[in-house]
Amino acid sequence: MNFCTDCGHTLVVRIPAGDTVSRFVCDECQTVHYQNPKLITGCITHWKGKILLCRRAIEPRVGSWTLPAGYMELGESLEQAALREVREETGAKIRLDSLYSVFDIEHIDHVYIIYRGVMLGPEIVVGSECSEVHLFEPAEIPWDNIYYPAIKELLLRYKDDLASNSFSLYAGTSEKGKIFRLEQGEP
Amino acid sequence: MNFCTDCGHTLVVRIPAGDTVSRFVCDECQTVHYQNPKLITGCITHWKGKILLCRRAIEPRVGSWTLPAGYMELGESLEQAALREVREETGAKIRLDSLYSVFDIEHIDHVYIIYRGVMLGPEIVVGSECSEVHLFEPAEIPWDNIYYPAIKELLLRYKDDLASNSFSLYAGTSEKGKIFRLEQGEP
């Protein structure tokens, strides 16, 4: 961040009055430019016991299999965002069944809100940001080609939950691929 | 948004190549300036059957009672953000017990992630953005002075949950003060 989006003046970094955190501040028009974590929504989707995954055709991690998920946009609800991401990446029409996981990846300032859902029909289409879309039997999931540790961990849990038909919420911080259940007290 | 934060050039609004949404784009340095919903974390905190609320001393809604909650910062986890907000606004040291609600307020592009927790001691301090901090008996909560409809709705649910000692997750979209449980299918 170099220039003020409002007036175009050069920004400085300092702690604004009444604040405790360094921010990008415009000393010309006094605008404080706050920066915040980004929200990603997506859905673990099943169809007749199989799990819907897509393979990335864009950077980063071209070739990695992952969940359909992406940045939430302005002007949509969390649920609409998850439905849109699944539709864009896999062509699938789905129903959301429940909220499945809420976790952050602190070092990249991302927060994930992941639902579980079910396809309403067998149709899938390879989206523009994907090279493949596939319904995997749980035993056939290409674990070695799922780069993102948190997504791999979540899919492993989902596979177990699907086998036992018992789904609980996984909430916490993803650290080295583990999503910890909430247990944090005073830091 | 008028000027590019990277190079200071005037921005235009158009749909970038490969995108489907209008964005602020710099035709000088080609940067696309994405805008995303903001995340707010907070905690419904109890102490010996009472509920911890704070009264806003800053705009908007000066004088309204509400939960300790605020924007998540870069470089912190969801749980750290919730603990920090409670500490800043009320001085309370707390332990988080569980994730309690995940909801969006679509028309202002806010997403709330609210925990429930318990104080570790009786000390409270009025934070710099508050005019009062108080532990309310559930029957004494000043409902008419809680402006935010979603917060009021959530506190009403929490009051019932506290009475029955049974807490479930409330997820969905806040619309006219109602937090709908997830039930949305294809839009």
Boltz contact constraints between the chains, C-beta under 6 A:
constraints:
  - contact:
      token1: [A, 1]
      token2: [B, 5]
      max_distance: 6.0
  - contact:
      token1: [A, 3]
      token2: [B, 3]
      max_distance: 6.0
  - contact:
      token1: [A, 3]
      token2: [B, 5]
      max_distance: 6.0
  - contact:
      token1: [A, 3]
      token2: [B, 8]
      max_distance: 6.0
  - contact:
      token1: [A, 5]
      token2: [B, 1]
      max_distance: 6.0
  - contact:
      token1: [A, 5]
      token2: [B, 3]
      max_distance: 6.0
  - contact:
      token1: [A, 5]
      token2: [B, 5]
      max_distance: 6.0
  - contact:
      token1: [A, 8]
      token2: [B, 3]
      max_distance: 6.0
  - contact:
      token1: [A, 8]
      token2: [B, 8]
      max_distance: 6.0
  - contact:
      token1: [A, 35]
      token2: [B, 74]
      max_distance: 6.0
  - contact:
      token1: [A, 36]
      token2: [B, 38]
      max_distance: 6.0
  - contact:
      token1: [A, 36]
      token2: [B, 71]
      max_distance: 6.0
  - contact:
      token1: [A, 37]
      token2: [B, 39]
      max_distance: 6.0
  - contact:
      token1: [A, 37]
      token2: [B, 72]
      max_distance: 6.0
  - contact:
      token1: [A, 38]
      token2: [B, 36]
      max_distance: 6.0
  - contact:
      token1: [A, 39]
      token2: [B, 37]
      max_distance: 6.0
  - contact:
      token1: [A, 39]
      token2: [B, 111]
      max_distance: 6.0
  - contact:
      token1: [A, 71]
      token2: [B, 36]
      max_distance: 6.0
  - contact:
      token1: [A, 72]
      token2: [B, 37]
      max_distance: 6.0
  - contact:
      token1: [A, 74]
      token2: [B, 35]
      max_distance: 6.0
  - contact:
      token1: [A, 74]
      token2: [B, 109]
      max_distance: 6.0
  - contact:
      token1: [A, 77]
      token2: [B, 104]
      max_distance: 6.0
  - contact:
      token1: [A, 77]
      token2: [B, 106]
      max_distance: 6.0
  - contact:
      token1: [A, 77]
      token2: [B, 173]
      max_distance: 6.0
  - contact:
      token1: [A, 78]
      token2: [B, 104]
      max_distance: 6.0
  - contact:
      token1: [A, 79]
      token2: [B, 184]
      max_distance: 6.0
  - contact:
      token1: [A, 80]
      token2: [B, 187]
      max_distance: 6.0
  - contact:
      token1: [A, 83]
      token2: [B, 187]
      max_distance: 6.0
  - contact:
      token1: [A, 93]
      token2: [B, 186]
      max_distance: 6.0
  - contact:
      token1: [A, 95]
      token2: [B, 185]
      max_distance: 6.0
  - contact:
      token1: [A, 96]
      token2: [B, 182]
      max_distance: 6.0
  - contact:
      token1: [A, 96]
      token2: [B, 184]
      max_distance: 6.0
  - contact:
      token1: [A, 99]
      token2: [B, 171]
      max_distance: 6.0
  - contact:
      token1: [A, 102]
      token2: [B, 102]
      max_distance: 6.0
  - contact:
      token1: [A, 104]
      token2: [B, 77]
      max_distance: 6.0
  - contact:
      token1: [A, 104]
      token2: [B, 78]
      max_distance: 6.0
  - contact:
      token1: [A, 106]
      token2: [B, 77]
      max_distance: 6.0
  - contact:
      token1: [A, 109]
      token2: [B, 74]
      max_distance: 6.0
  - contact:
      token1: [A, 111]
      token2: [B, 39]
      max_distance: 6.0
  - contact:
      token1: [A, 171]
      token2: [B, 99]
      max_distance: 6.0
  - contact:
      token1: [A, 173]
      token2: [B, 77]
      max_distance: 6.0
  - contact:
      token1: [A, 182]
      token2: [B, 96]
      max_distance: 6.0
  - contact:
      token1: [A, 184]
      token2: [B, 79]
      max_distance: 6.0
  - contact:
      token1: [A, 184]
      token2: [B, 96]
      max_distance: 6.0
  - contact:
      token1: [A, 185]
      token2: [B, 95]
      max_distance: 6.0
  - contact:
      token1: [A, 186]
      token2: [B, 93]
      max_distance: 6.0
  - contact:
      token1: [A, 187]
      token2: [B, 80]
      max_distance: 6.0
  - contact:
      token1: [A, 187]
      token2: [B, 83]
      max_distance: 6.0
